[in-house]
Amino acid sequence: MPSRNLNREQAWLLPPSLDDMLPKDHAVRFVAALVGELDAGDWSELGVDAEPEHRGAPSYPPEALLSIWLYGFMTGVRSSRKLEEACHERIPFIWLAGRHRPDHNTLWRFYQAHRDRMRGLFQRTVRSR
């Protein structure tokens, strides 16, 4: 039986879209849709200021940080270091984060600041699914 050639140098004519690499019914899309439906009142309830600061270094979108944590809970990835690694290596996390790569300190600070309120939101995701 002939074997296929292994060529790690093969270039793409057009780079693939991350969206094309995820099935339309993938659970990560559910998380993105749920977080996308949050209104200003929901963000306020979570203790997150939906309006970004206009001064200082740019911050990560709270939608990305919240989505990363929710999907992490759903898939059993609960360590901020493992979530940081997932945002570098796993397509669902990369897609969910919009190719942002928050470090574990950023993820941990977000979790510390909002974990009590995130529990209620996570319970809502489990009921909705």
Backbone as XML, in Angstrom:
<?xml version="1.0"?>
<chain id="A" units="angstrom">
  <residue number="1" name="MET">
    <atom name="N" x="0.847" y="-1.173" z="0.000"/>
    <atom name="CA" x="0.000" y="0.000" z="0.000"/>
    <atom name="C" x="0.894" y="1.239" z="0.000"/>
  </residue>
  <residue number="2" name="PRO">
    <atom name="N" x="0.655" y="2.159" z="-0.898"/>
    <atom name="CA" x="1.480" y="3.371" z="-0.929"/>
    <atom name="C" x="1.210" y="4.246" z="0.296"/>
  </residue>
  <residue number="3" name="SER">
    <atom name="N" x="2.210" y="4.995" z="0.681"/>
    <atom name="CA" x="2.023" y="5.898" z="1.824"/>
    <atom name="C" x="1.977" y="7.344" z="1.336"/>
  </residue>
  <residue number="4" name="ARG">
    <atom name="N" x="1.357" y="8.160" z="2.115"/>
    <atom name="CA" x="1.273" y="9.590" z="1.816"/>
    <atom name="C" x="2.565" y="10.272" z="2.235"/>
  </residue>
  <residue number="5" name="ASN">
    <atom name="N" x="2.949" y="11.253" z="1.497"/>
    <atom name="CA" x="4.139" y="12.018" z="1.851"/>
    <atom name="C" x="3.841" y="12.928" z="3.031"/>
  </residue>
  <residue number="6" name="LEU">
    <atom name="N" x="4.801" y="13.031" z="3.919"/>
    <atom name="CA" x="4.693" y="13.941" z="5.058"/>
    <atom name="C" x="5.489" y="15.192" z="4.726"/>
  </residue>
  <residue number="7" name="ASN">
    <atom name="N" x="4.810" y="16.314" z="4.641"/>
    <atom name="CA" x="5.472" y="17.574" z="4.310"/>
    <atom name="C" x="4.992" y="18.648" z="5.267"/>
  </residue>
  <residue number="8" name="ARG">
    <atom name="N" x="5.774" y="18.924" z="6.279"/>
    <atom name="CA" x="5.406" y="19.955" z="7.263"/>
    <atom name="C" x="5.698" y="21.360" z="6.756"/>
  </residue>
  <residue number="9" name="GLU">
    <atom name="N" x="6.316" y="21.459" z="5.619"/>
    <atom name="CA" x="6.661" y="22.749" z="5.021"/>
    <atom name="C" x="5.576" y="23.239" z="4.059"/>
  </residue>
  <residue number="10" name="GLN">
    <atom name="N" x="4.562" y="22.441" z="3.824"/>
    <atom name="CA" x="3.509" y="22.772" z="2.853"/>
    <atom name="C" x="2.829" y="24.085" z="3.244"/>
  </residue>
  <residue number="11" name="ALA">
    <atom name="N" x="2.790" y="25.008" z="2.320"/>
    <atom name="CA" x="2.145" y="26.295" z="2.571"/>
    <atom name="C" x="0.702" y="26.257" z="2.070"/>
  </residue>
  <residue number="12" name="TRP">
    <atom name="N" x="-0.140" y="27.066" z="2.664"/>
    <atom name="CA" x="-1.529" y="27.189" z="2.245"/>
    <atom name="C" x="-1.622" y="28.260" z="1.160"/>
  </residue>
  <residue number="13" name="LEU">
    <atom name="N" x="-2.401" y="28.015" z="0.161"/>
    <atom name="CA" x="-2.649" y="29.058" z="-0.827"/>
    <atom name="C" x="-3.442" y="30.184" z="-0.169"/>
  </residue>
  <residue number="14" name="LEU">
    <atom name="N" x="-4.483" y="29.805" z="0.543"/>
    <atom name="CA" x="-5.259" y="30.721" z="1.386"/>
    <atom name="C" x="-5.330" y="30.088" z="2.766"/>
  </residue>
  <residue number="15" name="PRO">
    <atom name="N" x="-5.032" y="30.834" z="3.810"/>
    <atom name="CA" x="-5.084" y="30.225" z="5.146"/>
    <atom name="C" x="-6.510" y="29.834" z="5.504"/>
  </residue>
  <residue number="16" name="PRO">
    <atom name="N" x="-6.668" y="28.714" z="6.185"/>
    <atom name="CA" x="-8.020" y="28.295" z="6.568"/>
    <atom name="C" x="-8.590" y="29.208" z="7.647"/>
  </residue>
  <residue number="17" name="SER">
    <atom name="N" x="-9.871" y="29.338" z="7.655"/>
    <atom name="CA" x="-10.552" y="30.114" z="8.677"/>
    <atom name="C" x="-10.768" y="29.220" z="9.897"/>
  </residue>
  <residue number="18" name="LEU">
    <atom name="N" x="-10.590" y="29.783" z="11.091"/>
    <atom name="CA" x="-10.876" y="29.007" z="12.304"/>
    <atom name="C" x="-12.336" y="28.574" z="12.324"/>
  </residue>
  <residue number="19" name="ASP">
    <atom name="N" x="-13.190" y="29.429" z="11.803"/>
    <atom name="CA" x="-14.616" y="29.116" z="11.779"/>
    <atom name="C" x="-14.887" y="27.847" z="10.968"/>
  </residue>
  <residue number="20" name="ASP">
    <atom name="N" x="-14.121" y="27.637" z="9.913"/>
    <atom name="CA" x="-14.292" y="26.444" z="9.093"/>
    <atom name="C" x="-13.803" y="25.183" z="9.791"/>
  </residue>
  <residue number="21" name="MET">
    <atom name="N" x="-12.956" y="25.330" z="10.789"/>
    <atom name="CA" x="-12.392" y="24.176" z="11.481"/>
    <atom name="C" x="-13.278" y="23.657" z="12.612"/>
  </residue>
  <residue number="22" name="LEU">
    <atom name="N" x="-14.325" y="24.406" z="12.934"/>
    <atom name="CA" x="-15.240" y="23.987" z="13.998"/>
    <atom name="C" x="-16.583" y="23.592" z="13.410"/>
  </residue>
  <residue number="23" name="PRO">
    <atom name="N" x="-17.109" y="22.442" z="13.784"/>
    <atom name="CA" x="-18.443" y="22.083" z="13.313"/>
    <atom name="C" x="-19.473" y="23.126" z="13.759"/>
  </residue>
  <residue number="24" name="LYS">
    <atom name="N" x="-20.511" y="23.277" z="12.980"/>
    <atom name="CA" x="-21.547" y="24.281" z="13.282"/>
    <atom name="C" x="-22.266" y="23.997" z="14.601"/>
  </residue>
  <residue number="25" name="ASP">
    <atom name="N" x="-22.255" y="22.737" z="15.052"/>
    <atom name="CA" x="-22.938" y="22.386" z="16.297"/>
    <atom name="C" x="-21.969" y="22.183" z="17.468"/>
  </residue>
  <residue number="26" name="HIS">
    <atom name="N" x="-20.754" y="22.694" z="17.355"/>
    <atom name="CA" x="-19.756" y="22.551" z="18.418"/>
    <atom name="C" x="-20.208" y="23.331" z="19.654"/>
  </residue>
  <residue number="27" name="ALA">
    <atom name="N" x="-19.935" y="22.789" z="20.829"/>
    <atom name="CA" x="-20.358" y="23.403" z="22.098"/>
    <atom name="C" x="-19.773" y="24.794" z="22.299"/>
  </residue>
  <residue number="28" name="VAL">
    <atom name="N" x="-18.609" y="25.062" z="21.725"/>
    <atom name="CA" x="-17.998" y="26.371" z="21.901"/>
    <atom name="C" x="-18.852" y="27.464" z="21.261"/>
  </residue>
  <residue number="29" name="ARG">
    <atom name="N" x="-19.584" y="27.119" z="20.234"/>
    <atom name="CA" x="-20.481" y="28.100" z="19.594"/>
    <atom name="C" x="-21.653" y="28.444" z="20.523"/>
  </residue>
  <residue number="30" name="PHE">
    <atom name="N" x="-22.084" y="27.475" z="21.305"/>
    <atom name="CA" x="-23.138" y="27.719" z="22.298"/>
    <atom name="C" x="-22.665" y="28.742" z="23.325"/>
  </residue>
  <residue number="31" name="VAL">
    <atom name="N" x="-21.438" y="28.580" z="23.797"/>
    <atom name="CA" x="-20.881" y="29.513" z="24.785"/>
    <atom name="C" x="-20.789" y="30.915" z="24.190"/>
  </residue>
  <residue number="32" name="ALA">
    <atom name="N" x="-20.284" y="31.007" z="22.961"/>
    <atom name="CA" x="-20.164" y="32.316" z="22.305"/>
    <atom name="C" x="-21.532" y="32.967" z="22.136"/>
  </residue>
  <residue number="33" name="ALA">
    <atom name="N" x="-22.538" y="32.175" z="21.762"/>
    <atom name="CA" x="-23.886" y="32.720" z="21.586"/>
    <atom name="C" x="-24.454" y="33.187" z="22.924"/>
  </residue>
  <residue number="34" name="LEU">
    <atom name="N" x="-24.243" y="32.407" z="23.973"/>
    <atom name="CA" x="-24.748" y="32.772" z="25.302"/>
    <atom name="C" x="-24.121" y="34.075" z="25.776"/>
  </residue>
  <residue number="35" name="VAL">
    <atom name="N" x="-22.807" y="34.188" z="25.659"/>
    <atom name="CA" x="-22.122" y="35.404" z="26.103"/>
    <atom name="C" x="-22.504" y="36.578" z="25.201"/>
  </residue>
  <residue number="36" name="GLY">
    <atom name="N" x="-22.713" y="36.310" z="23.927"/>
    <atom name="CA" x="-23.118" y="37.361" z="23.000"/>
    <atom name="C" x="-24.493" y="37.922" z="23.292"/>
  </residue>
  <residue number="37" name="GLU">
    <atom name="N" x="-25.338" y="37.146" z="23.965"/>
    <atom name="CA" x="-26.692" y="37.594" z="24.303"/>
    <atom name="C" x="-26.761" y="38.385" z="25.603"/>
  </residue>
  <residue number="38" name="LEU">
    <atom name="N" x="-25.650" y="38.466" z="26.337"/>
    <atom name="CA" x="-25.666" y="39.214" z="27.592"/>
    <atom name="C" x="-25.847" y="40.696" z="27.299"/>
  </residue>
  <residue number="39" name="ASP">
    <atom name="N" x="-26.742" y="41.323" z="28.045"/>
    <atom name="CA" x="-26.955" y="42.754" z="27.862"/>
    <atom name="C" x="-26.217" y="43.526" z="28.964"/>
  </residue>
  <residue number="40" name="ALA">
    <atom name="N" x="-26.339" y="44.829" z="28.938"/>
    <atom name="CA" x="-25.624" y="45.677" z="29.895"/>
    <atom name="C" x="-25.982" y="45.326" z="31.339"/>
  </residue>
  <residue number="41" name="GLY">
    <atom name="N" x="-27.242" y="44.951" z="31.565"/>
    <atom name="CA" x="-27.658" y="44.557" z="32.913"/>
    <atom name="C" x="-26.977" y="43.286" z="33.379"/>
  </residue>
  <residue number="42" name="ASP">
    <atom name="N" x="-26.833" y="42.327" z="32.474"/>
    <atom name="CA" x="-26.138" y="41.077" z="32.813"/>
    <atom name="C" x="-24.673" y="41.346" z="33.142"/>
  </residue>
  <residue number="43" name="TRP">
    <atom name="N" x="-24.032" y="42.195" z="32.339"/>
    <atom name="CA" x="-22.625" y="42.521" z="32.595"/>
    <atom name="C" x="-22.491" y="43.252" z="33.921"/>
  </residue>
  <residue number="44" name="SER">
    <atom name="N" x="-23.431" y="44.152" z="34.205"/>
    <atom name="CA" x="-23.409" y="44.875" z="35.477"/>
    <atom name="C" x="-23.582" y="43.907" z="36.642"/>
  </residue>
  <residue number="45" name="GLU">
    <atom name="N" x="-24.472" y="42.935" z="36.474"/>
    <atom name="CA" x="-24.694" y="41.920" z="37.503"/>
    <atom name="C" x="-23.434" y="41.100" z="37.749"/>
  </residue>
  <residue number="46" name="LEU">
    <atom name="N" x="-22.657" y="40.883" z="36.693"/>
    <atom name="CA" x="-21.389" y="40.163" z="36.829"/>
    <atom name="C" x="-20.291" y="41.040" z="37.423"/>
  </residue>
  <residue number="47" name="GLY">
    <atom name="N" x="-20.551" y="42.337" z="37.496"/>
    <atom name="CA" x="-19.543" y="43.247" z="38.015"/>
    <atom name="C" x="-18.522" y="43.652" z="36.975"/>
  </residue>
  <residue number="48" name="VAL">
    <atom name="N" x="-18.881" y="43.544" z="35.705"/>
    <atom name="CA" x="-17.970" y="43.872" z="34.614"/>
    <atom name="C" x="-18.448" y="45.154" z="33.960"/>
  </residue>
  <residue number="49" name="ASP">
    <atom name="N" x="-17.540" y="46.103" z="33.819"/>
    <atom name="CA" x="-17.855" y="47.346" z="33.117"/>
    <atom name="C" x="-17.767" y="47.060" z="31.625"/>
  </residue>
  <residue number="50" name="ALA">
    <atom name="N" x="-18.887" y="47.109" z="30.933"/>
    <atom name="CA" x="-18.936" y="46.764" z="29.509"/>
    <atom name="C" x="-18.240" y="47.797" z="28.634"/>
  </residue>
  <residue number="51" name="GLU">
    <atom name="N" x="-18.097" y="49.006" z="29.130"/>
    <atom name="CA" x="-17.429" y="50.047" z="28.360"/>
    <atom name="C" x="-15.938" y="50.031" z="28.673"/>
  </residue>
  <residue number="52" name="PRO">
    <atom name="N" x="-15.088" y="49.868" z="27.660"/>
    <atom name="CA" x="-13.647" y="49.836" z="27.927"/>
    <atom name="C" x="-13.112" y="51.211" z="28.281"/>
  </residue>
  <residue number="53" name="GLU">
    <atom name="N" x="-12.016" y="51.208" z="29.031"/>
    <atom name="CA" x="-11.323" y="52.449" z="29.347"/>
    <atom name="C" x="-10.675" y="52.979" z="28.074"/>
  </residue>
  <residue number="54" name="HIS">
    <atom name="N" x="-10.610" y="54.281" z="27.956"/>
    <atom name="CA" x="-9.999" y="54.874" z="26.779"/>
    <atom name="C" x="-8.552" y="55.287" z="27.031"/>
  </residue>
  <residue number="55" name="ARG">
    <atom name="N" x="-8.096" y="55.079" z="28.257"/>
    <atom name="CA" x="-6.715" y="55.408" z="28.596"/>
    <atom name="C" x="-6.002" y="54.143" z="29.033"/>
  </residue>
  <residue number="56" name="GLY">
    <atom name="N" x="-4.697" y="54.158" z="28.891"/>
    <atom name="CA" x="-3.889" y="53.028" z="29.335"/>
    <atom name="C" x="-3.763" y="51.959" z="28.256"/>
  </residue>
  <residue number="57" name="ALA">
    <atom name="N" x="-3.162" y="50.871" z="28.652"/>
    <atom name="CA" x="-2.951" y="49.760" z="27.719"/>
    <atom name="C" x="-4.285" y="49.093" z="27.411"/>
  </residue>
  <residue number="58" name="PRO">
    <atom name="N" x="-4.457" y="48.616" z="26.197"/>
    <atom name="CA" x="-5.718" y="47.944" z="25.859"/>
    <atom name="C" x="-5.899" y="46.668" z="26.680"/>
  </residue>
  <residue number="59" name="SER">
    <atom name="N" x="-7.110" y="46.444" z="27.110"/>
    <atom name="CA" x="-7.408" y="45.244" z="27.884"/>
    <atom name="C" x="-8.071" y="44.201" z="26.977"/>
  </residue>
  <residue number="60" name="TYR">
    <atom name="N" x="-8.100" y="42.984" z="27.461"/>
    <atom name="CA" x="-8.774" y="41.931" z="26.709"/>
    <atom name="C" x="-10.279" y="42.144" z="26.798"/>
  </residue>
  <residue number="61" name="PRO">
    <atom name="N" x="-11.003" y="41.789" z="25.756"/>
    <atom name="CA" x="-12.464" y="41.930" z="25.819"/>
    <atom name="C" x="-13.025" y="41.039" z="26.922"/>
  </residue>
  <residue number="62" name="PRO">
    <atom name="N" x="-13.882" y="41.584" z="27.781"/>
    <atom name="CA" x="-14.454" y="40.749" z="28.842"/>
    <atom name="C" x="-15.248" y="39.575" z="28.275"/>
  </residue>
  <residue number="63" name="GLU">
    <atom name="N" x="-15.805" y="39.746" z="27.069"/>
    <atom name="CA" x="-16.542" y="38.639" z="26.444"/>
    <atom name="C" x="-15.618" y="37.452" z="26.212"/>
  </residue>
  <residue number="64" name="ALA">
    <atom name="N" x="-14.383" y="37.732" z="25.816"/>
    <atom name="CA" x="-13.417" y="36.661" z="25.565"/>
    <atom name="C" x="-13.034" y="35.975" z="26.877"/>
  </residue>
  <residue number="65" name="LEU">
    <atom name="N" x="-12.725" y="36.751" z="27.901"/>
    <atom name="CA" x="-12.306" y="36.166" z="29.175"/>
    <atom name="C" x="-13.421" y="35.332" z="29.798"/>
  </residue>
  <residue number="66" name="LEU">
    <atom name="N" x="-14.631" y="35.855" z="29.784"/>
    <atom name="CA" x="-15.761" y="35.117" z="30.330"/>
    <atom name="C" x="-16.010" y="33.844" z="29.527"/>
  </residue>
  <residue number="67" name="SER">
    <atom name="N" x="-15.959" y="33.938" z="28.219"/>
    <atom name="CA" x="-16.185" y="32.774" z="27.365"/>
    <atom name="C" x="-15.134" y="31.700" z="27.595"/>
  </residue>
  <residue number="68" name="ILE">
    <atom name="N" x="-13.887" y="32.112" z="27.746"/>
    <atom name="CA" x="-12.810" y="31.150" z="27.999"/>
    <atom name="C" x="-13.075" y="30.389" z="29.288"/>
  </residue>
  <residue number="69" name="TRP">
    <atom name="N" x="-13.452" y="31.107" z="30.341"/>
    <atom name="CA" x="-13.728" y="30.442" z="31.612"/>
    <atom name="C" x="-14.945" y="29.526" z="31.515"/>
  </residue>
  <residue number="70" name="LEU">
    <atom name="N" x="-16.016" y="29.986" z="30.901"/>
    <atom name="CA" x="-17.215" y="29.145" z="30.796"/>
    <atom name="C" x="-16.931" y="27.874" z="30.013"/>
  </residue>
  <residue number="71" name="TYR">
    <atom name="N" x="-16.255" y="28.010" z="28.884"/>
    <atom name="CA" x="-15.939" y="26.825" z="28.093"/>
    <atom name="C" x="-14.939" y="25.932" z="28.834"/>
  </residue>
  <residue number="72" name="GLY">
    <atom name="N" x="-14.042" y="26.544" z="29.566"/>
    <atom name="CA" x="-13.116" y="25.774" z="30.394"/>
    <atom name="C" x="-13.856" y="24.945" z="31.429"/>
  </residue>
  <residue number="73" name="PHE">
    <atom name="N" x="-14.836" y="25.548" z="32.088"/>
    <atom name="CA" x="-15.650" y="24.797" z="33.050"/>
    <atom name="C" x="-16.369" y="23.644" z="32.374"/>
  </residue>
  <residue number="74" name="MET">
    <atom name="N" x="-16.908" y="23.909" z="31.188"/>
    <atom name="CA" x="-17.668" y="22.870" z="30.467"/>
    <atom name="C" x="-16.781" y="21.696" z="30.051"/>
  </residue>
  <residue number="75" name="THR">
    <atom name="N" x="-15.515" y="21.961" z="29.786"/>
    <atom name="CA" x="-14.626" y="20.918" z="29.282"/>
    <atom name="C" x="-13.653" y="20.397" z="30.338"/>
  </residue>
  <residue number="76" name="GLY">
    <atom name="N" x="-13.779" y="20.876" z="31.567"/>
    <atom name="CA" x="-12.924" y="20.385" z="32.643"/>
    <atom name="C" x="-11.566" y="21.060" z="32.722"/>
  </residue>
  <residue number="77" name="VAL">
    <atom name="N" x="-11.377" y="22.171" z="32.038"/>
    <atom name="CA" x="-10.125" y="22.919" z="32.107"/>
    <atom name="C" x="-10.370" y="24.069" z="33.079"/>
  </residue>
  <residue number="78" name="ARG">
    <atom name="N" x="-9.875" y="23.928" z="34.305"/>
    <atom name="CA" x="-10.207" y="24.910" z="35.340"/>
    <atom name="C" x="-8.998" y="25.673" z="35.862"/>
  </residue>
  <residue number="79" name="SER">
    <atom name="N" x="-7.826" y="25.388" z="35.361"/>
    <atom name="CA" x="-6.610" y="26.057" z="35.787"/>
    <atom name="C" x="-6.319" y="27.218" z="34.834"/>
  </residue>
  <residue number="80" name="SER">
    <atom name="N" x="-5.959" y="28.358" z="35.395"/>
    <atom name="CA" x="-5.668" y="29.506" z="34.531"/>
    <atom name="C" x="-4.453" y="29.229" z="33.641"/>
  </residue>
  <residue number="81" name="ARG">
    <atom name="N" x="-3.514" y="28.458" z="34.123"/>
    <atom name="CA" x="-2.356" y="28.104" z="33.294"/>
    <atom name="C" x="-2.766" y="27.165" z="32.157"/>
  </residue>
  <residue number="82" name="LYS">
    <atom name="N" x="-3.649" y="26.235" z="32.436"/>
    <atom name="CA" x="-4.135" y="25.327" z="31.382"/>
    <atom name="C" x="-4.992" y="26.087" z="30.378"/>
  </residue>
  <residue number="83" name="LEU">
    <atom name="N" x="-5.758" y="27.067" z="30.852"/>
    <atom name="CA" x="-6.548" y="27.883" z="29.936"/>
    <atom name="C" x="-5.640" y="28.726" z="29.039"/>
  </residue>
  <residue number="84" name="GLU">
    <atom name="N" x="-4.567" y="29.273" z="29.612"/>
    <atom name="CA" x="-3.609" y="30.021" z="28.804"/>
    <atom name="C" x="-3.021" y="29.120" z="27.721"/>
  </residue>
  <residue number="85" name="GLU">
    <atom name="N" x="-2.634" y="27.918" z="28.100"/>
    <atom name="CA" x="-2.088" y="26.965" z="27.137"/>
    <atom name="C" x="-3.116" y="26.621" z="26.060"/>
  </residue>
  <residue number="86" name="ALA">
    <atom name="N" x="-4.368" y="26.435" z="26.474"/>
    <atom name="CA" x="-5.434" y="26.099" z="25.520"/>
    <atom name="C" x="-5.649" y="27.231" z="24.517"/>
  </residue>
  <residue number="87" name="CYS">
    <atom name="N" x="-5.506" y="28.472" z="24.954"/>
    <atom name="CA" x="-5.678" y="29.618" z="24.049"/>
    <atom name="C" x="-4.551" y="29.716" z="23.030"/>
  </residue>
  <residue number="88" name="HIS">
    <atom name="N" x="-3.489" y="28.973" z="23.249"/>
    <atom name="CA" x="-2.373" y="28.920" z="22.305"/>
    <atom name="C" x="-2.470" y="27.706" z="21.386"/>
  </residue>
  <residue number="89" name="GLU">
    <atom name="N" x="-3.084" y="26.611" z="21.889"/>
    <atom name="CA" x="-2.956" y="25.331" z="21.188"/>
    <atom name="C" x="-4.256" y="24.689" z="20.720"/>
  </residue>
  <residue number="90" name="ARG">
    <atom name="N" x="-5.379" y="24.993" z="21.337"/>
    <atom name="CA" x="-6.617" y="24.279" z="21.022"/>
    <atom name="C" x="-7.554" y="25.159" z="20.213"/>
  </residue>
  <residue number="91" name="ILE">
    <atom name="N" x="-7.957" y="24.664" z="19.072"/>
    <atom name="CA" x="-8.755" y="25.453" z="18.136"/>
    <atom name="C" x="-10.023" y="26.023" z="18.763"/>
  </residue>
  <residue number="92" name="PRO">
    <atom name="N" x="-10.813" y="25.260" z="19.531"/>
    <atom name="CA" x="-12.019" y="25.871" z="20.110"/>
    <atom name="C" x="-11.714" y="27.082" z="21.008"/>
  </residue>
  <residue number="93" name="PHE">
    <atom name="N" x="-10.667" y="26.993" z="21.809"/>
    <atom name="CA" x="-10.299" y="28.118" z="22.673"/>
    <atom name="C" x="-9.756" y="29.291" z="21.855"/>
  </residue>
  <residue number="94" name="ILE">
    <atom name="N" x="-8.965" y="28.988" z="20.833"/>
    <atom name="CA" x="-8.418" y="30.050" z="19.976"/>
    <atom name="C" x="-9.566" y="30.779" z="19.281"/>
  </residue>
  <residue number="95" name="TRP">
    <atom name="N" x="-10.527" y="30.023" z="18.778"/>
    <atom name="CA" x="-11.693" y="30.611" z="18.111"/>
    <atom name="C" x="-12.485" y="31.463" z="19.090"/>
  </residue>
  <residue number="96" name="LEU">
    <atom name="N" x="-12.735" y="30.920" z="20.264"/>
    <atom name="CA" x="-13.538" y="31.605" z="21.272"/>
    <atom name="C" x="-12.876" y="32.898" z="21.733"/>
  </residue>
  <residue number="97" name="ALA">
    <atom name="N" x="-11.556" y="32.874" z="21.853"/>
    <atom name="CA" x="-10.819" y="34.059" z="22.307"/>
    <atom name="C" x="-10.570" y="35.050" z="21.181"/>
  </residue>
  <residue number="98" name="GLY">
    <atom name="N" x="-11.005" y="34.726" z="19.975"/>
    <atom name="CA" x="-10.767" y="35.626" z="18.852"/>
    <atom name="C" x="-9.288" y="35.806" z="18.569"/>
  </residue>
  <residue number="99" name="ARG">
    <atom name="N" x="-8.535" y="34.748" z="18.760"/>
    <atom name="CA" x="-7.075" y="34.713" z="18.572"/>
    <atom name="C" x="-6.310" y="35.537" z="19.606"/>
  </residue>
  <residue number="100" name="HIS">
    <atom name="N" x="-7.000" y="36.063" z="20.600"/>
    <atom name="CA" x="-6.293" y="36.706" z="21.706"/>
    <atom name="C" x="-5.638" y="35.604" z="22.519"/>
  </residue>
  <residue number="101" name="ARG">
    <atom name="N" x="-4.561" y="35.956" z="23.188"/>
    <atom name="CA" x="-3.834" y="34.979" z="24.002"/>
    <atom name="C" x="-3.607" y="35.542" z="25.405"/>
  </residue>
  <residue number="102" name="PRO">
    <atom name="N" x="-4.673" y="35.601" z="26.203"/>
    <atom name="CA" x="-4.483" y="36.140" z="27.552"/>
    <atom name="C" x="-3.574" y="35.235" z="28.379"/>
  </residue>
  <residue number="103" name="ASP">
    <atom name="N" x="-2.745" y="35.844" z="29.193"/>
    <atom name="CA" x="-1.858" y="35.060" z="30.050"/>
    <atom name="C" x="-2.619" y="34.587" z="31.281"/>
  </residue>
  <residue number="104" name="HIS">
    <atom name="N" x="-2.023" y="33.666" z="32.013"/>
    <atom name="CA" x="-2.712" y="33.064" z="33.158"/>
    <atom name="C" x="-3.010" y="34.084" z="34.248"/>
  </residue>
  <residue number="105" name="ASN">
    <atom name="N" x="-2.169" y="35.108" z="34.412"/>
    <atom name="CA" x="-2.447" y="36.134" z="35.423"/>
    <atom name="C" x="-3.708" y="36.921" z="35.079"/>
  </residue>
  <residue number="106" name="THR">
    <atom name="N" x="-3.866" y="37.275" z="33.823"/>
    <atom name="CA" x="-5.062" y="38.004" z="33.381"/>
    <atom name="C" x="-6.298" y="37.147" z="33.599"/>
  </residue>
  <residue number="107" name="LEU">
    <atom name="N" x="-6.214" y="35.887" z="33.212"/>
    <atom name="CA" x="-7.351" y="34.972" z="33.389"/>
    <atom name="C" x="-7.679" y="34.801" z="34.872"/>
  </residue>
  <residue number="108" name="TRP">
    <atom name="N" x="-6.655" y="34.649" z="35.689"/>
    <atom name="CA" x="-6.883" y="34.451" z="37.117"/>
    <atom name="C" x="-7.493" y="35.690" z="37.767"/>
  </residue>
  <residue number="109" name="ARG">
    <atom name="N" x="-6.985" y="36.875" z="37.419"/>
    <atom name="CA" x="-7.549" y="38.112" z="37.991"/>
    <atom name="C" x="-9.021" y="38.272" z="37.607"/>
  </residue>
  <residue number="110" name="PHE">
    <atom name="N" x="-9.356" y="37.947" z="36.371"/>
    <atom name="CA" x="-10.751" y="38.038" z="35.940"/>
    <atom name="C" x="-11.608" y="37.060" z="36.750"/>
  </residue>
  <residue number="111" name="TYR">
    <atom name="N" x="-11.116" y="35.855" z="36.915"/>
    <atom name="CA" x="-11.858" y="34.848" z="37.681"/>
    <atom name="C" x="-12.014" y="35.269" z="39.133"/>
  </residue>
  <residue number="112" name="GLN">
    <atom name="N" x="-10.939" y="35.728" z="39.749"/>
    <atom name="CA" x="-10.997" y="36.167" z="41.145"/>
    <atom name="C" x="-12.010" y="37.276" z="41.346"/>
  </residue>
  <residue number="113" name="ALA">
    <atom name="N" x="-12.062" y="38.208" z="40.402"/>
    <atom name="CA" x="-12.956" y="39.357" z="40.534"/>
    <atom name="C" x="-14.422" y="38.994" z="40.302"/>
  </residue>
  <residue number="114" name="HIS">
    <atom name="N" x="-14.684" y="37.925" z="39.555"/>
    <atom name="CA" x="-16.059" y="37.658" z="39.131"/>
    <atom name="C" x="-16.555" y="36.238" z="39.415"/>
  </residue>
  <residue number="115" name="ARG">
    <atom name="N" x="-15.789" y="35.432" z="40.144"/>
    <atom name="CA" x="-16.141" y="34.014" z="40.265"/>
    <atom name="C" x="-17.482" y="33.751" z="40.934"/>
  </residue>
  <residue number="116" name="ASP">
    <atom name="N" x="-17.826" y="34.502" z="41.956"/>
    <atom name="CA" x="-19.104" y="34.245" z="42.631"/>
    <atom name="C" x="-20.277" y="34.481" z="41.690"/>
  </residue>
  <residue number="117" name="ARG">
    <atom name="N" x="-20.204" y="35.530" z="40.912"/>
    <atom name="CA" x="-21.293" y="35.848" z="39.984"/>
    <atom name="C" x="-21.274" y="34.937" z="38.760"/>
  </residue>
  <residue number="118" name="MET">
    <atom name="N" x="-20.082" y="34.434" z="38.412"/>
    <atom name="CA" x="-19.978" y="33.541" z="37.264"/>
    <atom name="C" x="-20.660" y="32.200" z="37.531"/>
  </residue>
  <residue number="119" name="ARG">
    <atom name="N" x="-20.729" y="31.804" z="38.776"/>
    <atom name="CA" x="-21.381" y="30.523" z="39.105"/>
    <atom name="C" x="-22.830" y="30.514" z="38.632"/>
  </residue>
  <residue number="120" name="GLY">
    <atom name="N" x="-23.542" y="31.608" z="38.888"/>
    <atom name="CA" x="-24.926" y="31.699" z="38.446"/>
    <atom name="C" x="-25.046" y="31.631" z="36.937"/>
  </residue>
  <residue number="121" name="LEU">
    <atom name="N" x="-24.133" y="32.285" z="36.259"/>
    <atom name="CA" x="-24.139" y="32.245" z="34.798"/>
    <atom name="C" x="-23.805" y="30.849" z="34.294"/>
  </residue>
  <residue number="122" name="PHE">
    <atom name="N" x="-22.874" y="30.175" z="34.942"/>
    <atom name="CA" x="-22.534" y="28.821" z="34.528"/>
    <atom name="C" x="-23.723" y="27.886" z="34.738"/>
  </residue>
  <residue number="123" name="GLN">
    <atom name="N" x="-24.429" y="28.061" z="35.828"/>
    <atom name="CA" x="-25.628" y="27.238" z="36.053"/>
    <atom name="C" x="-26.653" y="27.495" z="34.975"/>
  </residue>
  <residue number="124" name="ARG">
    <atom name="N" x="-26.742" y="28.733" z="34.507"/>
    <atom name="CA" x="-27.654" y="29.056" z="33.417"/>
    <atom name="C" x="-27.254" y="28.339" z="32.129"/>
  </residue>
  <residue number="125" name="THR">
    <atom name="N" x="-25.969" y="28.200" z="31.886"/>
    <atom name="CA" x="-25.512" y="27.508" z="30.668"/>
    <atom name="C" x="-25.875" y="26.031" z="30.741"/>
  </residue>
  <residue number="126" name="VAL">
    <atom name="N" x="-25.766" y="25.448" z="31.908"/>
    <atom name="CA" x="-26.079" y="24.035" z="32.053"/>
    <atom name="C" x="-27.580" y="23.810" z="31.841"/>
  </residue>
  <residue number="127" name="ARG">
    <atom name="N" x="-28.399" y="24.712" z="32.356"/>
    <atom name="CA" x="-29.850" y="24.590" z="32.162"/>
    <atom name="C" x="-30.229" y="24.797" z="30.704"/>
  </residue>
  <residue number="128" name="SER">
    <atom name="N" x="-29.545" y="25.726" z="30.013"/>
    <atom name="CA" x="-29.884" y="26.046" z="28.630"/>
    <atom name="C" x="-29.490" y="24.942" z="27.676"/>
  </residue>
  <residue number="129" name="ARG">
    <atom name="N" x="-28.461" y="24.229" z="27.985"/>
    <atom name="CA" x="-27.931" y="23.225" z="27.082"/>
    <atom name="C" x="-28.834" y="22.059" z="27.092"/>
  </residue>
</chain>
